[in-house]
Amino acid sequence: MIKDFNLNDSIKGIWVKMATWLDSLILNLPNFILAGVIFVLFIFIAKYAAKIADKLLRRKGSQDSIRQITTKVVKILIILLGFFVALGLLNLDKVLTSVLAGAGVVGLAIGLALQGTLSNTFSGVILSFLPELQIGDWVETNGYAGEVMEINLRNIVVKESDNNYVMIPNSKIVDEPFKNFTRTARSRVMVNCGVAYSSDLEFVQKLTTETMESLFPQRGNEEVEFMYGEFGDSSINFVVRFWTDVARNRDILMAKNKAIIAIKKAFDKNGINIPFPIRTIDFTNKLSINGPQKEE
């Protein structure tokens, strides 16, 4: 076998093969150039089509998350179309079929390995078209509260009150309940307080209700609600509920701040006491301070 090996014939065969490849490359060079131009053209088309889609969605008043996901999908679809057209110009139909078949198998394997990531992706698509959650909303979910800055295919980005950003996986938002302060223009705020046992309870109720009505005008069927709740250790406790404009958690804190100041001023003006916890210490001592008397 070794004696039959001819180095010159092997080298000659390699050159023949390379010459065949070079001939094929030269013959298909126009197709390569045309395919490259077509693919680049589709990239530019995808870019401008995304801009057009974004403008149309802006005119319709679509939310930012819908516009972002739609423009990304439009870009990807047009670029993939250009890729397939370029392969067709190169007469690589069989290769394309093999690539698609292989992509199906690989896609199945990747899907099984990346279940969590794919779950976040599909959840991101759902959130992008969900009217109850939009960019700029103030939400409270998964132990975090802040303004929604971004909704992408992996997570939502929330900016908290302390100016820090939190990235929450999309699947967590879909699976867990969340509170959106921005979707409702008005919210009910509750303030708890207590008055001394010696207070005129009916007068306290009337005064507190009138104070809240003057500070927070109620609309339509809204009303200030006052209810005593319990006999506390040193006070009779009550809760007062009223409606006000709320777009984020800060608005609730500001409303409570105004309400507490107004209630305190009204109570001070009318001699109503807001007691603090009182502890009574009993110093009764039955032991005599005199020493035992000596017997005579």
C-alpha positions in Angstrom: 0.0 0.0 0.0 2.8 2.4 0.9 4.7 1.5 -2.4 1.5 2.4 -4.4 1.3 5.8 -2.8 2.4 8.6 -5.3 3.0 12.0 -3.8 2.9 13.8 -7.2 -0.5 12.3 -8.0 -1.9 13.4 -4.6 -0.6 16.9 -5.1 -2.0 17.0 -8.6 -5.4 15.9 -7.3 -5.4 18.6 -4.7 -4.7 21.3 -7.3 -7.4 19.9 -9.5 -9.9 20.1 -6.7 -8.9 23.7 -5.8 -9.1 24.6 -9.4 -12.6 23.3 -9.5 -13.6 25.3 -6.5 -12.0 28.4 -8.0 -13.9 27.9 -11.2 -17.2 27.6 -9.2 -16.3 30.7 -7.2 -15.6 32.7 -10.3 -18.8 31.5 -12.1 -20.9 32.2 -9.0 -19.2 35.5 -8.1 -22.0 37.6 -9.6 -24.5 35.6 -7.5 -22.4 36.1 -4.4 -22.3 39.9 -5.0 -26.0 40.0 -5.8 -26.9 38.0 -2.8 -24.8 40.3 -0.5 -26.4 43.4 -2.0 -29.9 41.9 -1.6 -29.2 41.0 2.0 -27.8 44.5 2.8 -30.8 46.0 1.0 -33.2 44.0 3.2 -31.4 45.2 6.3 -32.0 48.8 5.3 -35.6 48.0 4.4 -36.1 46.4 7.9 -34.7 49.5 9.5 -37.1 51.9 7.6 -40.1 49.5 7.9 -39.6 49.5 11.7 -39.6 53.3 11.7 -42.8 53.4 9.7 -44.4 50.9 12.0 -43.3 52.9 15.0 -44.9 56.1 13.5 -48.1 54.4 12.7 -48.4 53.0 16.2 -47.7 56.4 17.6 -50.5 57.9 15.6 -52.9 55.2 16.9 -51.8 56.0 20.5 -50.4 52.5 21.1 -48.4 52.1 24.3 -44.6 52.2 24.3 -44.1 48.5 25.0 -46.3 47.5 22.0 -44.3 49.8 19.7 -41.0 48.4 20.9 -41.9 44.7 20.5 -43.6 45.3 17.2 -40.7 47.2 15.7 -38.3 44.4 16.8 -40.5 41.7 15.3 -40.8 43.6 12.0 -37.0 44.0 11.8 -36.4 40.3 12.5 -39.0 39.0 10.0 -37.7 41.3 7.1 -34.0 40.4 7.8 -34.9 36.6 7.8 -36.7 37.1 4.5 -33.7 38.7 3.0 -31.5 35.9 4.3 -33.7 33.3 2.6 -33.8 35.3 -0.7 -30.0 35.5 -0.6 -29.7 31.8 -0.2 -32.1 31.3 -3.1 -29.9 33.4 -5.4 -26.9 31.3 -4.5 -28.9 28.1 -5.6 -28.6 26.8 -2.1 -32.2 25.5 -1.8 -31.1 22.1 -0.6 -28.8 23.7 1.9 -31.7 25.9 3.0 -33.9 22.8 3.5 -31.2 21.1 5.5 -30.6 24.3 7.6 -34.3 24.5 8.4 -34.5 20.8 9.3 -31.5 21.1 11.5 -32.8 24.3 13.0 -36.0 22.5 14.0 -34.1 19.8 15.9 -31.6 22.3 17.4 -34.6 24.6 18.3 -36.3 21.7 20.2 -33.1 21.0 22.2 -32.6 24.6 23.0 -36.2 25.0 24.0 -35.9 22.2 26.5 -32.7 23.6 27.9 -33.9 27.2 28.1 -37.4 26.7 29.4 -37.0 29.6 31.9 -35.7 32.0 29.2 -38.4 31.1 26.7 -41.0 31.6 29.4 -39.7 35.1 30.1 -39.7 35.8 26.3 -43.3 34.7 25.8 -44.3 36.5 29.0 -42.6 39.7 27.6 -44.7 39.5 24.5 -47.8 39.2 26.7 -46.8 42.1 28.9 -46.0 44.3 25.9 -49.7 44.0 24.7 -51.2 44.2 28.2 -53.0 47.5 28.7 -52.9 47.2 32.5 -49.1 47.6 32.4 -47.3 50.3 30.4 -44.0 52.2 30.5 -44.2 55.1 32.9 -46.7 53.3 35.2 -46.0 53.1 39.0 -46.4 49.4 40.0 -45.9 47.3 43.1 -45.0 43.7 42.6 -42.7 40.9 43.9 -41.8 43.1 46.9 -40.7 46.0 44.8 -42.4 49.3 43.9 -41.4 51.9 41.3 -41.9 53.3 37.8 -41.7 51.0 34.9 -38.8 52.2 32.7 -38.6 49.4 30.1 -40.4 46.2 29.0 -38.3 43.9 26.9 -38.4 40.2 26.0 -36.6 39.1 29.2 -37.6 41.4 32.0 -39.2 44.7 33.0 -37.0 47.4 34.5 -38.5 49.3 37.5 -37.0 52.4 39.0 -37.7 52.5 42.7 -38.1 55.6 44.9 -34.5 55.4 46.0 -33.4 55.9 42.4 -32.2 52.3 42.0 -33.2 50.1 39.1 -34.6 46.6 39.6 -34.9 44.0 36.8 -37.8 41.6 37.4 -38.2 38.6 35.1 -41.3 38.7 32.9 -42.6 35.4 34.1 -42.6 36.7 37.7 -44.9 39.5 36.6 -47.2 37.2 34.7 -47.4 34.6 37.5 -47.6 37.0 40.5 -50.2 39.7 41.3 -49.1 43.3 40.9 -50.7 46.6 41.9 -50.7 49.4 39.3 -51.2 52.8 40.9 -51.3 54.7 37.6 -54.2 52.8 35.9 -56.8 54.4 38.3 -56.9 58.2 38.6 -58.5 58.1 42.1 -57.7 56.0 45.1 -59.0 55.7 48.6 -56.5 56.7 51.4 -56.9 55.5 55.0 -55.6 57.3 58.1 -55.7 55.7 61.6 -55.9 57.7 64.8 -57.3 57.6 68.3 -58.9 60.0 70.8 -59.1 60.0 74.6 -61.9 58.1 76.3 -63.3 61.4 77.7 -63.9 62.8 74.1 -67.3 63.5 72.6 -67.2 60.7 70.0 -70.0 62.1 67.8 -68.3 65.5 67.7 -64.9 63.9 66.9 -66.6 62.1 64.0 -68.2 65.2 62.6 -65.1 67.4 63.0 -62.8 64.8 61.3 -65.2 64.2 58.5 -65.7 68.0 57.8 -61.9 68.5 57.9 -61.2 65.8 55.4 -64.0 67.0 53.1 -62.6 70.5 53.0 -59.1 69.3 52.4 -59.9 66.6 49.9 -63.1 67.4 47.8 -65.0 64.3 47.0 -66.4 63.7 43.5 -69.6 61.9 42.4 -70.5 59.0 44.7 -67.3 59.5 46.7 -67.5 60.3 50.4 -65.4 60.6 53.5 -66.0 57.6 55.7 -65.3 57.7 59.5 -65.5 54.5 61.6 -64.5 53.7 65.2 -62.7 50.4 65.3 -61.7 49.4 68.8 -61.2 50.3 72.4 -57.4 50.7 72.6 -55.2 50.6 75.7 -55.3 54.4 76.1 -57.6 55.6 73.3 -60.6 54.9 71.2 -59.2 54.2 67.8 -60.8 55.1 64.5 -60.1 55.1 60.8 -61.0 57.8 58.3 -61.1 57.0 54.6 -61.2 59.5 51.7 -60.7 59.7 48.0 -57.9 61.7 46.3 -55.9 61.8 43.1 -53.2 59.0 43.2 -50.8 58.1 40.4 -48.0 56.6 42.5 -47.2 55.5 46.0 -45.8 59.0 46.8 -49.2 60.5 46.3 -50.6 58.3 49.0 -47.9 59.3 51.4 -48.4 63.0 50.7 -52.2 62.7 51.2 -51.6 61.0 54.5 -49.2 63.7 55.5 -51.7 66.5 54.8 -54.5 64.6 56.5 -52.5 64.0 59.7 -51.5 67.6 59.9 -55.1 68.8 59.3 -56.5 66.4 61.9 -54.0 67.4 64.5 -54.7 71.1 64.0 -58.4 70.6 64.2 -58.2 68.5 67.4 -55.9 71.0 69.1 -58.2 73.9 68.2 -61.2 72.1 69.7 -59.5 70.7 72.7 -59.6 67.0 71.6 -56.8 64.9 73.0 -54.9 62.3 71.0 -53.4 60.2 73.9 -50.2 58.4 73.9 -49.7 55.1 75.7 -49.9 55.5 79.5 -48.3 53.2 82.1 -49.3 53.3 85.7 -46.7 52.2 88.2 -48.0 51.0 91.6 -45.7 51.9 94.5 -48.0 50.4 97.2 -45.8 48.7 99.7 -47.4 46.9 102.7 -44.2 46.4 104.5 -43.5 48.9 107.3 -40.4 51.0 107.1 -40.1 50.8 110.9 -38.0 48.1 112.2 -39.4 45.4 114.4 -40.0 46.6 118.0 -38.0 45.0 120.7 -39.9 43.3 123.4 -39.3 44.7 126.9 
